Amino acid sequence: MDTSLSTIAVVGLGTMGTGIAEVLALAGREVIGIDISEAAALGAVTSLEASTARAVGRGRITEQERTDALARFRTSDDLRTAADAELVIEVVPETYEIKQQVFRELDAIVSPTAILATGTNALSVTRLAAESQHPERVLGLHFFNPAPAMKLVEVVSSVLTAPPAVEAVTALARELGKEPVAVGDRPGFVADGLLFGYLNQAAAMYEANYASREDIDAAMKLGCGLPMGPLALLDLIGIDTARTVLEAMYAESHDRLHAPAPVLGQLSSAGLTGRKAGRGFYTYDAPGGQAVVPDALTPAADAASGAGRDVASVGVAGSGTMASGIAEVFAKAGYDVVLAARSQKKADVAKGRIAKSLERSVTKGRLTAEARDETLARITAAGSLDAFAEVDLAVEAVAEDLEIKQQLFAALDKVCRPGAVLATTTSSLPVVAIARATARPEDVIGMHFFNPAPAMKLVEVVRTVLTADDVHATVRAVCARIRKHPVDCGDRAGFIVNALLFPYLNNAIKMVEEHYASLDDIDAAMKLGGGYPMGPFELLDVVGLDVSLAIEKVLHQEFRDPGLAPAPLLEHLVAAGCLGRKTGRGFREYARR
């Protein structure tokens, strides 16, 4: 089996094929681009010329390197020009029929020692290999879009693949400056296997009218630090492509979380396949365009406006990190804040934490000393909820326990003046159950801040079936004043962010349980292939495995979907006291402070 891989053919010159060809040519390989469409071949040359010119302009390559790379790239509409290739990478349309035809024809063209790689992200590599006369040389080589920028390459082995073939393409990937991850043959592999389940749930959430497309996307970008929201990403990938991947995943897993949301089929059938069609979940300026333009579903600028209640003073109940962070946010925005804890000592400690946070901001040049002093002067530390008697908005940030929150709201009901808005920061409990602890459930709403509150821009605004319209309008107006981005969602487990995030994390744990991939490979795959700021296991250890398990249980209890049942490995680690960074051990071990 040839391992030099100096001459490589790329079959299929769409966006992905052209990107792969560019990477190979810039890395010194002789590249033969093959496509039955003369226009596609011409477009690939034009694209390569333009992208390399930009690279020269940005100082990434020299003019000579550009000239050499362009000279190494030639195109053809005849598969027979791949005869001398030591590696052929096919990136033709995602159907077995087309890919199998390509492999059958290549068997009669290339050397028996040449390696054949499929760029599929959904189809079975084993099934494709079985059609070849030399299945031992067939494997998967899954690049991510855009190929020149994305570092991840999944190297996919079937039970038939010879180890030398895997070693050769793995070495090639490293020489290309990529990070190869070795995975087995199952639909979606690692990155897409986790990503598409999440995208599917987002589509189902939108289809159920639980939240708007804009709020779903904003929630995941601002709440999780993702580069794109899930619905915008589906439009970029192609809704028809996503549906194909999900169908393949569901055929193997029979997990309802992988059953394509009906809206994906409806949009695909209507030809509304995303950016390439000019319309998908969003509408674009042109087919293939990137700019979103307003359509019938675009919310009006004043859609959330309405007569709210006046808010000049805010009470924050709690003494932990979240409570002090929220109090800091309100005080910075000019509100008078009462920070109440179970004792004066705890309240003073919480205010001291705010003082340290403000001092760090001064040191970093983000805040003036005068603004620090003014902010701190607006905060009154109190050892009793009685100090909330005159506040206009009371926000609780106590332990995530329904009974504790209900007791607190019963107390707020007695202390707070009529007309005061009562808000809970719960991330998983039913807001209406908290509201019913009061005699005024119409005044109760959810304001789910994200940690750390001073830095995170998102607030999930959670209305119950009893929440008054003016209470909702009040909270949205308050969010604008404290410079947070509010997203509206209904009162159901997980709201938007946790309902989409934690099943993804749970599925990552299941991959490890099934010995499909390692912790490191999964984390690398999601950071390099999905643009996630942290891998799932890094994030789980930061959040806390006990917190994650509690949220998983709430989601499973509410939706009763077997696919949402917490992974046994997560339960076992929690039972063993391995809770993540806070205990020094979770999925990984950490140095104790």
DOLUM-177302 format. One line per field, with one value per residue (C-alpha): residue number from 1; residue in three letters; z negated, y, x negated. Coordinates in Angstrom, 1 decimal, padded with zeros to 4 digits. Layout:
# residues N
pos <- NUM,...
code <- ala,...
zz <- Z,...
yy <- Y,...
xx <- X,...
This chain:
# residues 593
pos <- 1,2,3,4,5,6,7,8,9,10,11,12,13,14,15,16,17,18,19,20,21,22,23,24,25,26,27,28,29,30,31,32,33,34,35,36,37,38,39,40,41,42,43,44,45,46,47,48,49,50,51,52,53,54,55,56,57,58,59,60,61,62,63,64,65,66,67,68,69,70,71,72,73,74,75,76,77,78,79,80,81,82,83,84,85,86,87,88,89,90,91,92,93,94,95,96,97,98,99,100,101,102,103,104,105,106,107,108,109,110,111,112,113,114,115,116,117,118,119,120,121,122,123,124,125,126,127,128,129,130,131,132,133,134,135,136,137,138,139,140,141,142,143,144,145,146,147,148,149,150,151,152,153,154,155,156,157,158,159,160,161,162,163,164,165,166,167,168,169,170,171,172,173,174,175,176,177,178,179,180,181,182,183,184,185,186,187,188,189,190,191,192,193,194,195,196,197,198,199,200,201,202,203,204,205,206,207,208,209,210,211,212,213,214,215,216,217,218,219,220,221,222,223,224,225,226,227,228,229,230,231,232,233,234,235,236,237,238,239,240,241,242,243,244,245,246,247,248,249,250,251,252,253,254,255,256,257,258,259,260,261,262,263,264,265,266,267,268,269,270,271,272,273,274,275,276,277,278,279,280,281,282,283,284,285,286,287,288,289,290,291,292,293,294,295,296,297,298,299,300,301,302,303,304,305,306,307,308,309,310,311,312,313,314,315,316,317,318,319,320,321,322,323,324,325,326,327,328,329,330,331,332,333,334,335,336,337,338,339,340,341,342,343,344,345,346,347,348,349,350,351,352,353,354,355,356,357,358,359,360,361,362,363,364,365,366,367,368,369,370,371,372,373,374,375,376,377,378,379,380,381,382,383,384,385,386,387,388,389,390,391,392,393,394,395,396,397,398,399,400,401,402,403,404,405,406,407,408,409,410,411,412,413,414,415,416,417,418,419,420,421,422,423,424,425,426,427,428,429,430,431,432,433,434,435,436,437,438,439,440,441,442,443,444,445,446,447,448,449,450,451,452,453,454,455,456,457,458,459,460,461,462,463,464,465,466,467,468,469,470,471,472,473,474,475,476,477,478,479,480,481,482,483,484,485,486,487,488,489,490,491,492,493,494,495,496,497,498,499,500,501,502,503,504,505,506,507,508,509,510,511,512,513,514,515,516,517,518,519,520,521,522,523,524,525,526,527,528,529,530,531,532,533,534,535,536,537,538,539,540,541,542,543,544,545,546,547,548,549,550,551,552,553,554,555,556,557,558,559,560,561,562,563,564,565,566,567,568,569,570,571,572,573,574,575,576,577,578,579,580,581,582,583,584,585,586,587,588,589,590,591,592,593
code <- met,asp,thr,ser,leu,ser,thr,ile,ala,val,val,gly,leu,gly,thr,met,gly,thr,gly,ile,ala,glu,val,leu,ala,leu,ala,gly,arg,glu,val,ile,gly,ile,asp,ile,ser,glu,ala,ala,ala,leu,gly,ala,val,thr,ser,leu,glu,ala,ser,thr,ala,arg,ala,val,gly,arg,gly,arg,ile,thr,glu,gln,glu,arg,thr,asp,ala,leu,ala,arg,phe,arg,thr,ser,asp,asp,leu,arg,thr,ala,ala,asp,ala,glu,leu,val,ile,glu,val,val,pro,glu,thr,tyr,glu,ile,lys,gln,gln,val,phe,arg,glu,leu,asp,ala,ile,val,ser,pro,thr,ala,ile,leu,ala,thr,gly,thr,asn,ala,leu,ser,val,thr,arg,leu,ala,ala,glu,ser,gln,his,pro,glu,arg,val,leu,gly,leu,his,phe,phe,asn,pro,ala,pro,ala,met,lys,leu,val,glu,val,val,ser,ser,val,leu,thr,ala,pro,pro,ala,val,glu,ala,val,thr,ala,leu,ala,arg,glu,leu,gly,lys,glu,pro,val,ala,val,gly,asp,arg,pro,gly,phe,val,ala,asp,gly,leu,leu,phe,gly,tyr,leu,asn,gln,ala,ala,ala,met,tyr,glu,ala,asn,tyr,ala,ser,arg,glu,asp,ile,asp,ala,ala,met,lys,leu,gly,cys,gly,leu,pro,met,gly,pro,leu,ala,leu,leu,asp,leu,ile,gly,ile,asp,thr,ala,arg,thr,val,leu,glu,ala,met,tyr,ala,glu,ser,his,asp,arg,leu,his,ala,pro,ala,pro,val,leu,gly,gln,leu,ser,ser,ala,gly,leu,thr,gly,arg,lys,ala,gly,arg,gly,phe,tyr,thr,tyr,asp,ala,pro,gly,gly,gln,ala,val,val,pro,asp,ala,leu,thr,pro,ala,ala,asp,ala,ala,ser,gly,ala,gly,arg,asp,val,ala,ser,val,gly,val,ala,gly,ser,gly,thr,met,ala,ser,gly,ile,ala,glu,val,phe,ala,lys,ala,gly,tyr,asp,val,val,leu,ala,ala,arg,ser,gln,lys,lys,ala,asp,val,ala,lys,gly,arg,ile,ala,lys,ser,leu,glu,arg,ser,val,thr,lys,gly,arg,leu,thr,ala,glu,ala,arg,asp,glu,thr,leu,ala,arg,ile,thr,ala,ala,gly,ser,leu,asp,ala,phe,ala,glu,val,asp,leu,ala,val,glu,ala,val,ala,glu,asp,leu,glu,ile,lys,gln,gln,leu,phe,ala,ala,leu,asp,lys,val,cys,arg,pro,gly,ala,val,leu,ala,thr,thr,thr,ser,ser,leu,pro,val,val,ala,ile,ala,arg,ala,thr,ala,arg,pro,glu,asp,val,ile,gly,met,his,phe,phe,asn,pro,ala,pro,ala,met,lys,leu,val,glu,val,val,arg,thr,val,leu,thr,ala,asp,asp,val,his,ala,thr,val,arg,ala,val,cys,ala,arg,ile,arg,lys,his,pro,val,asp,cys,gly,asp,arg,ala,gly,phe,ile,val,asn,ala,leu,leu,phe,pro,tyr,leu,asn,asn,ala,ile,lys,met,val,glu,glu,his,tyr,ala,ser,leu,asp,asp,ile,asp,ala,ala,met,lys,leu,gly,gly,gly,tyr,pro,met,gly,pro,phe,glu,leu,leu,asp,val,val,gly,leu,asp,val,ser,leu,ala,ile,glu,lys,val,leu,his,gln,glu,phe,arg,asp,pro,gly,leu,ala,pro,ala,pro,leu,leu,glu,his,leu,val,ala,ala,gly,cys,leu,gly,arg,lys,thr,gly,arg,gly,phe,arg,glu,tyr,ala,arg,arg
zz <- 000.0,001.1,-001.8,000.0,001.0,003.2,005.9,004.7,006.6,005.3,006.9,006.6,006.7,004.7,001.7,-000.3,002.5,003.6,000.0,-000.4,002.9,001.7,-001.5,000.4,003.1,000.5,-001.3,001.7,003.1,006.8,006.9,009.6,009.2,011.0,011.6,014.3,014.3,016.4,014.5,011.1,012.3,013.5,010.3,008.3,010.2,009.7,006.0,005.5,007.3,005.2,001.8,002.4,003.5,000.2,-001.7,000.0,-000.9,-004.5,-004.6,-005.2,-002.1,000.4,004.0,005.0,002.8,004.4,007.9,007.0,005.4,008.4,010.7,008.7,009.2,012.4,013.2,015.3,016.1,016.6,013.6,015.5,014.8,011.2,012.5,011.0,007.7,004.6,002.7,004.0,001.8,003.0,001.9,004.3,003.3,000.1,001.6,001.6,005.3,006.4,004.1,004.8,008.5,008.0,006.0,008.6,011.4,009.4,008.8,012.6,012.8,009.9,008.7,006.3,003.7,003.9,000.9,001.5,-001.0,-001.3,-002.7,-003.9,-007.3,-007.4,-005.3,-006.3,-005.3,-005.7,-003.2,-000.7,-001.2,-000.7,002.9,003.6,005.0,002.3,-000.8,-002.9,-001.2,-001.8,-004.7,-005.7,-005.7,-007.0,-006.7,-008.1,-006.3,-005.5,-005.0,-004.8,-008.2,-010.3,-012.0,-012.6,-010.4,-011.4,-010.2,-010.0,-009.9,-009.0,-010.2,-006.7,-006.7,-006.7,-009.4,-006.9,-005.1,-008.4,-009.3,-005.9,-005.9,-009.6,-008.8,-005.8,-008.0,-010.4,-007.5,-006.4,-009.8,-010.8,-014.0,-013.1,-015.3,-014.9,-015.0,-014.2,-011.5,-012.7,-011.3,-012.2,-013.7,-016.7,-015.9,-013.7,-015.9,-018.8,-016.7,-014.6,-017.6,-019.1,-015.8,-015.5,-019.0,-018.2,-015.0,-017.0,-019.6,-016.9,-015.3,-018.6,-018.7,-022.1,-021.1,-018.0,-015.7,-016.7,-020.4,-020.0,-018.1,-020.4,-023.5,-022.3,-021.1,-024.2,-026.7,-025.4,-023.5,-020.2,-017.0,-015.4,-016.6,-015.7,-013.1,-011.3,-011.3,-009.8,-007.0,-006.4,-006.4,-004.2,-005.7,-003.2,-004.2,-007.9,-007.3,-005.5,-008.3,-010.9,-008.9,-008.9,-012.6,-013.5,-011.3,-013.6,-017.0,-016.9,-019.3,-019.0,-019.5,-016.1,-014.3,-012.0,-013.1,-010.7,-009.8,-008.3,-005.9,-005.1,-004.3,-002.3,-000.2,000.4,001.7,-001.3,-002.1,-003.6,-002.4,000.9,001.8,000.4,-002.2,-005.0,-008.6,-007.6,-004.3,-002.6,-000.1,002.7,003.2,001.7,-000.1,-003.7,-004.6,-006.4,-005.2,-007.0,-006.2,-007.5,-010.7,-011.6,-014.8,-014.7,-016.5,-019.0,-019.2,-022.9,-023.9,-026.2,-029.3,-032.2,-035.8,-037.1,-038.6,-040.6,-043.3,-043.2,-045.9,-045.4,-047.8,-048.3,-049.3,-046.7,-043.6,-041.4,-043.9,-044.3,-040.5,-039.8,-042.5,-040.9,-037.4,-038.8,-040.8,-037.8,-035.8,-038.3,-040.4,-044.2,-045.3,-048.6,-048.9,-051.5,-053.0,-055.9,-058.2,-058.2,-058.1,-055.0,-053.3,-054.2,-052.8,-049.5,-049.3,-049.9,-046.9,-044.8,-046.0,-044.9,-041.5,-041.0,-042.1,-039.5,-036.8,-037.9,-037.8,-034.2,-033.1,-032.6,-035.3,-036.9,-040.6,-040.8,-039.1,-041.5,-044.5,-043.2,-042.3,-045.8,-047.4,-045.7,-047.4,-050.9,-052.6,-054.8,-057.0,-056.5,-053.7,-055.6,-053.8,-050.6,-051.8,-049.3,-046.3,-042.9,-041.7,-043.9,-042.4,-044.2,-043.6,-046.3,-046.1,-043.2,-045.4,-044.9,-048.5,-049.5,-046.6,-047.5,-051.1,-050.0,-047.7,-050.4,-052.5,-049.6,-049.2,-052.7,-052.7,-049.2,-048.4,-046.1,-042.5,-043.0,-040.4,-041.9,-039.8,-040.2,-038.6,-038.5,-035.6,-035.8,-038.2,-037.1,-037.6,-038.1,-041.0,-042.6,-041.7,-043.4,-046.7,-046.6,-046.5,-043.4,-040.8,-038.1,-039.5,-039.2,-036.3,-035.6,-035.0,-034.3,-034.4,-033.3,-035.3,-035.7,-035.7,-035.1,-032.0,-030.4,-028.2,-028.2,-030.3,-029.7,-030.5,-031.5,-031.5,-033.1,-032.1,-034.9,-034.4,-033.7,-030.4,-032.2,-034.3,-031.2,-029.6,-032.9,-032.9,-029.3,-029.8,-032.9,-030.8,-028.3,-031.0,-032.5,-029.0,-028.8,-025.9,-026.8,-025.1,-025.7,-026.5,-028.1,-031.5,-030.8,-031.9,-030.7,-029.0,-025.8,-026.7,-029.1,-027.2,-024.2,-025.9,-028.4,-026.0,-023.9,-027.0,-027.9,-024.5,-024.7,-027.9,-026.2,-023.4,-026.1,-027.8,-024.4,-024.0,-020.7,-021.3,-024.1,-026.3,-024.6,-021.1,-021.8,-023.4,-020.5,-017.9,-019.3,-019.7,-016.4,-014.3,-016.0,-017.1,-020.7,-023.3,-025.5,-024.9,-026.5,-029.2,-030.0,-030.4,-032.5,-035.0,-035.2,-035.6,-038.2,-037.5,-040.3,-038.8,-035.4,-036.7,-038.4,-035.2,-033.2,-035.6,-035.4,-031.6,-031.5,-034.0,-032.1,-028.5,-029.3,-026.3,-026.9,-025.0,-027.8,-030.6,-032.3,-031.2,-033.9,-033.9,-035.0,-037.8,-038.9,-039.1,-041.1,-043.5,-043.9,-044.8,-041.6,-040.9,-038.6,-039.3,-042.7,-044.1,-042.2,-040.1,-037.6,-034.1,-034.6,-037.7,-038.8,-041.2,-044.4,-045.4
yy <- 000.0,003.3,005.7,008.5,010.2,012.8,012.8,013.0,013.1,014.9,013.7,016.3,020.0,021.5,023.7,020.9,019.3,022.7,023.4,020.1,020.6,024.0,022.5,019.8,022.0,024.5,021.6,020.7,017.8,017.3,017.6,016.3,017.8,015.8,016.8,015.9,019.5,021.8,024.7,023.2,022.6,026.2,027.4,025.4,027.1,030.5,029.9,028.6,031.7,034.0,032.4,032.1,035.8,036.7,034.6,036.5,039.8,038.8,037.7,034.0,032.8,034.4,035.1,032.3,029.8,030.9,030.4,027.0,025.9,026.9,025.1,021.9,021.9,020.7,019.7,017.1,015.8,012.3,009.9,008.1,011.0,009.6,006.7,007.8,009.0,007.4,008.6,009.5,011.5,011.5,014.2,013.6,013.9,012.1,009.0,005.3,005.0,007.8,007.0,003.3,004.0,006.2,003.4,000.7,002.8,003.7,000.0,-000.4,002.8,003.3,001.1,-001.7,000.0,003.4,004.4,005.3,007.7,008.8,012.2,011.1,012.3,010.1,007.0,003.7,003.4,-000.4,-000.6,001.6,-000.5,-003.8,-002.6,-002.3,-005.0,-004.0,-003.1,-003.0,000.2,002.1,004.4,007.7,011.0,013.5,017.2,020.0,023.1,025.3,022.8,025.4,026.8,023.9,021.8,018.6,015.6,012.4,009.3,006.6,002.9,000.0,-003.5,-004.1,-001.3,-002.2,-000.4,000.9,002.9,004.5,005.3,006.9,009.2,010.1,011.1,013.1,014.9,016.0,017.2,019.3,021.0,019.2,017.4,013.8,011.9,008.1,006.9,003.9,003.5,004.8,007.5,011.0,009.7,011.9,015.6,015.2,012.4,014.9,018.0,016.8,015.5,019.0,020.6,018.3,019.2,022.9,022.4,020.5,023.3,025.8,023.7,023.4,027.2,027.1,029.9,032.0,031.2,034.4,033.6,030.0,031.1,034.0,031.8,029.2,031.8,034.0,031.2,028.7,030.8,029.1,030.8,030.2,029.4,026.0,027.1,029.4,026.5,024.2,026.7,026.8,023.0,022.5,021.3,018.4,017.3,017.5,015.4,012.8,012.6,012.3,009.6,007.6,008.1,007.1,004.0,002.8,004.2,004.1,007.0,009.4,012.3,011.4,011.0,014.1,016.8,017.0,020.6,019.4,017.2,019.9,022.5,020.1,019.0,022.6,023.3,025.6,024.0,026.9,029.4,027.6,028.0,031.5,030.4,027.9,028.8,032.3,034.2,035.3,038.1,035.5,031.8,031.1,034.4,035.0,038.1,037.5,039.7,040.4,038.1,037.5,035.9,038.6,040.2,043.9,046.2,047.0,043.5,043.1,046.6,047.3,049.1,047.8,048.7,051.2,049.7,051.9,049.5,045.8,043.2,040.2,037.2,035.0,035.1,032.9,033.7,034.1,036.4,038.7,038.7,039.7,042.4,043.8,043.8,045.8,048.2,049.0,049.8,052.4,050.6,050.8,047.2,045.4,042.2,040.0,036.8,034.6,036.6,040.0,038.3,036.3,039.5,041.4,038.6,038.7,042.5,042.0,039.6,042.4,044.9,042.5,042.0,045.8,046.3,043.7,045.7,048.9,047.2,046.0,049.4,048.4,050.6,053.9,054.2,056.7,054.3,051.5,053.6,054.7,051.1,049.8,052.7,051.6,048.2,047.7,044.4,043.1,040.1,039.7,039.7,042.4,044.9,044.1,045.9,048.8,047.1,047.2,043.9,041.0,038.4,035.2,033.4,030.7,026.9,025.0,023.3,023.6,023.5,026.2,028.4,028.0,028.9,032.0,033.1,032.6,035.0,037.5,037.5,038.7,041.2,042.8,045.6,045.0,045.4,044.3,041.9,038.6,036.8,033.4,032.6,028.8,027.0,023.8,024.0,024.8,028.6,028.1,025.8,028.6,031.2,029.2,029.6,033.2,034.7,036.7,034.2,036.8,038.9,036.0,035.3,033.6,035.5,032.9,034.6,032.7,032.4,034.6,037.1,040.3,038.8,036.7,038.6,036.2,036.2,033.6,035.3,032.6,033.3,030.9,030.6,032.9,035.7,039.1,040.9,044.0,041.8,040.3,043.8,045.1,042.3,042.8,046.5,045.8,043.5,046.2,048.7,046.2,045.5,041.9,040.1,038.7,035.6,034.6,031.0,029.0,027.4,023.9,022.0,023.3,026.4,026.9,026.5,023.6,021.7,021.8,021.6,018.8,016.1,016.8,016.4,013.2,011.8,012.5,010.5,007.6,007.6,007.0,004.3,002.5,002.8,004.6,007.4,008.8,011.8,013.7,012.8,013.9,017.1,017.8,016.9,019.4,022.2,021.8,020.5,022.3,025.6,024.9,026.9,023.9,020.1,018.4,016.7,019.9,021.6,018.9,019.1,022.8,022.8,020.0,016.4,016.6,019.7,018.1,014.9,016.9,018.7,015.5,014.0,017.0,016.8,013.1,013.4,016.1,014.8,011.1,010.4,007.3,009.1,011.7,009.2,010.1,008.1,005.4,006.6,010.0,008.5,006.3,009.2,011.3,008.4,008.1,011.8,012.6,015.9,017.7,020.5,021.4,018.0,017.6,014.7,014.2,012.9,014.1,014.7,018.1,019.6,020.5,024.1
xx <- 000.0,-001.5,-002.2,-004.0,-000.7,-002.3,000.3,003.9,007.2,010.2,013.5,016.3,015.4,018.2,017.4,015.9,013.9,012.5,011.5,009.7,007.9,006.7,005.3,003.5,002.0,000.7,-000.9,-002.9,-000.8,000.0,003.8,006.1,009.6,012.3,015.9,018.4,019.4,017.2,018.7,017.8,014.2,013.9,015.4,012.8,010.0,011.5,012.1,008.5,007.1,009.2,008.5,004.8,004.7,006.4,003.9,001.0,002.7,002.9,-000.7,000.1,-001.7,-004.1,-003.4,-005.7,-003.9,-000.7,-002.1,-003.4,-000.2,001.9,-000.6,000.0,003.7,005.3,008.9,010.6,014.1,012.7,012.3,009.5,007.2,007.0,004.9,001.6,003.1,001.8,004.9,008.4,010.8,014.4,016.7,019.6,023.3,024.2,025.9,024.8,025.6,023.3,020.5,020.6,020.5,017.4,015.6,016.5,015.1,012.0,011.2,010.6,008.5,006.2,003.3,004.3,002.0,003.8,006.0,009.6,011.2,014.8,015.6,019.0,020.3,023.4,023.1,021.5,017.8,018.1,020.9,019.0,015.9,017.8,018.5,014.8,012.5,010.0,012.0,008.9,007.8,011.1,011.6,013.2,011.5,014.0,012.9,015.0,016.2,014.4,011.6,008.8,009.8,011.1,008.4,010.3,010.1,011.9,010.1,012.7,011.8,014.2,013.6,012.1,009.6,005.9,003.8,001.2,003.9,005.0,001.4,000.8,003.8,003.2,-000.3,001.0,003.5,000.8,-001.4,001.5,001.6,004.7,005.6,006.6,009.0,009.4,013.0,015.0,017.6,021.0,023.2,022.1,018.8,017.9,018.5,021.6,022.8,023.1,023.8,026.7,028.7,028.4,029.4,032.4,033.7,033.3,035.4,038.0,038.1,038.7,041.4,043.2,043.4,041.6,039.3,038.6,035.7,033.9,034.2,033.1,030.0,029.2,029.6,027.1,024.6,024.7,025.4,022.8,020.3,021.1,020.0,023.5,026.9,028.3,030.9,028.5,026.0,028.6,029.1,025.4,025.0,028.1,031.4,031.5,028.0,028.9,031.9,029.9,027.4,030.2,031.9,028.7,028.1,031.7,031.5,028.7,029.6,033.4,033.1,036.0,033.6,032.1,035.5,035.5,037.9,040.8,040.0,036.7,038.6,041.1,038.5,036.4,039.5,040.3,036.8,036.1,032.7,030.9,028.4,027.7,031.4,031.7,034.2,034.4,035.1,034.1,034.3,031.1,030.3,029.8,029.2,025.8,025.9,024.8,026.8,030.1,032.9,036.2,039.2,042.7,041.3,038.8,039.9,040.7,038.4,041.1,042.6,041.7,042.7,045.6,046.5,044.5,044.1,041.6,038.4,036.1,034.9,034.0,033.8,031.5,031.9,028.9,025.3,023.6,021.6,024.7,026.5,023.5,023.0,026.6,026.5,023.3,025.0,028.0,025.9,023.7,026.8,027.8,030.4,030.5,029.9,030.7,028.6,030.3,028.9,029.8,027.6,025.9,022.5,023.3,024.7,021.5,019.4,021.4,021.0,017.3,017.2,018.7,016.1,013.3,015.0,015.3,011.7,010.5,012.4,010.7,007.3,008.0,009.1,012.8,014.1,013.1,012.5,015.3,017.8,016.6,017.4,020.8,021.7,020.8,022.6,025.9,025.7,027.2,026.3,029.1,029.5,033.3,035.8,037.7,035.4,037.3,040.4,040.1,038.2,039.8,038.2,037.2,034.8,034.0,030.7,030.7,030.2,031.7,034.2,038.0,038.9,036.3,037.5,041.1,040.5,038.6,041.4,043.9,041.8,041.4,045.2,045.6,042.8,042.8,045.2,048.2,047.2,043.6,042.3,041.0,038.4,036.7,033.3,034.0,032.3,034.4,037.4,041.0,041.5,045.2,044.7,042.6,045.3,048.1,046.3,047.5,051.0,050.0,048.6,049.3,046.4,043.9,041.6,038.3,035.1,032.4,029.0,025.9,022.7,020.7,023.6,021.5,019.9,022.7,025.1,028.0,031.1,033.8,037.2,039.6,043.3,045.8,049.4,050.2,047.6,049.1,048.3,047.0,044.7,043.2,042.8,041.2,038.5,037.6,037.2,035.0,032.9,032.3,031.3,028.7,027.4,028.5,030.0,033.4,034.9,038.5,039.3,042.1,042.1,040.7,037.7,034.3,035.9,033.8,030.1,030.1,032.8,030.4,027.0,027.4,028.7,025.6,023.4,025.2,024.7,021.0,020.8,022.6,019.9,017.3,019.4,019.6,015.8,016.4,014.0,011.8,012.5,009.6,010.7,014.3,013.3,010.9,013.6,016.1,013.7,011.9,014.9,017.8,016.2,017.2,015.2,014.9,015.2,018.1,016.0,014.2,017.6,019.1,016.2,016.6,020.4,020.2,021.3,023.9,025.4,025.4,027.0,029.8,030.6,030.6,033.0,035.4,035.3,035.9,038.8,040.5,040.1,040.1,037.9,035.6,032.8,032.7,032.1,028.9,025.9,025.0,021.4,022.5,024.6,021.7,019.2,021.6,022.2,018.5,018.1,016.3,018.1,015.6,013.1,014.7,013.7,010.5,011.8,014.6,014.0,010.4,008.3,007.3,004.7,006.4,006.2
